[in-house]
Amino acid sequence: MSRSFVALPIILAVWGCSDFTEDLSDGNYQKNFVSSLDELTSHSCTSKNEGEIIIMSNPDKVSFSYQCEDGKWVGDEGDEVAVKKSSDSKASSSSKAKSSNSAKEESSSSVLSIDDISSSSRVVLNGMSEPVLGVCAPVDGSTTIGKGTSVAFKFTADGSLIEDPALLTTATYEWDYGDFEISEDSENGRTSSKVLFSSGGNHKIHVIVSIGDKVQTVACPVHVNGVPISGCSCNSDAKVVNYQETPEVTWSVSGCRTEAASLTYAWDGRPAGDDVSYTKTFNEPRTSYAPVLTVNNSDNTQMEVLCPGVKVTEGAEYQMDGHERVEFPAGDFSVLMTAPKERCTDSFGADFYCSFEGGDYSIMVVDGEEYEVSYFHSVDLPCDKATGDYSLSLRLSAPALCSLMM
């Protein structure tokens, strides 16, 4: 059906005049002013008022025209807005595996044509900002599944947007599965049937949500992996660095295998490319830093690979593995205890031993515990502090020669 819109050279002097109507002199249409999509959906659109025009103005006083066509309001930019459903139409809103085109042909399920609502907290249509009613995601919480997997989706309302919680008990949900195959007909209210995804990529179904006087189409996205990726290993060129001397750390990935044609690597959110290594420059201390690595193949598979964390210090960092003595100057240090766990037994633990030159008393602080030392002192350490890359805090008032004995 072709649309014709009447030019309306009207200056809106009053904001919010949603109940003002006027007959147009050049036709039988009615001209109504509304200030929100909610008000627009409150106006009926039937064969009796076919061709009626409504002017919607946003808070910036920018106006948009909507015309009643085939039971729905059609904007001058082609967007569609449904009228609020009656109780009768709500009772029949459970069609299965309906394609997007057939959904648009039924006036009872015609709704605001907005996609990817689940990715934003607000929806903007023709300058009108509308809050999102909720999100739709796989029931098991996954955002990525394998090719050939079936998954059900669930809509979760944003309770802060529902003035009366009782409205949730009468809410209706109309699931639109597009061309995807339903593997298990288990649709139940805000939970969809199980949908089979047989190809890799970013896919989604939709649900038309009606809560009270609000109606929205919400996208239910999921990423489907194709042929798998395996064998990836990520390693760093250091465990601890002093950024004042060595500000750069490099991580590398190797061993990735796939039957797909190609692999790419995305480091720390950067665009995917062919780089199998990544270097980061530090200018401040970090307790631990590990890049986020996502490996992709040409069959739409994405796999996150865990990279080791690197500790970044401001000043010298020491390591003790229980094999040799380490000479410390006076100062504050973090000592990485790298002795193998199998060398330490819980019944005996380990001894952290430091000796000082001269007969003057020195101060030795180990993990917050302070000791006054004349020549030497030994601190008992449990195995979990003597091994396994534990960072021991050490403060020395004078130079000392320290060792770890097990």
Salt bridges, closest charged atoms under 4 A:
GLU22 OE1 - LYS31 NZ 3.08
ASP38 OD2 - LYS214 NZ 2.89
GLU69 OE2 - ARG3 NE 3.67
ASP115 OD2 - LYS204 NZ 3.50
ASP115 OD1 - HIS206 NE2 2.76
ASP116 OD1 - LYS204 NZ 2.82
GLU174 OE1 - LYS85 NZ 3.20
GLU174 OE2 - LYS98 NZ 2.34
ASP213 OD2 - LYS84 NZ 3.53
ASP299 OD2 - LYS147 NZ 3.28
ASP321 OD1 - HIS323 ND1 3.64
ASP332 OD1 - ARG395 NE 2.68
ASP367 OD2 - LYS385 NZ 3.33
ASP389 OD2 - LYS239 NZ 3.46
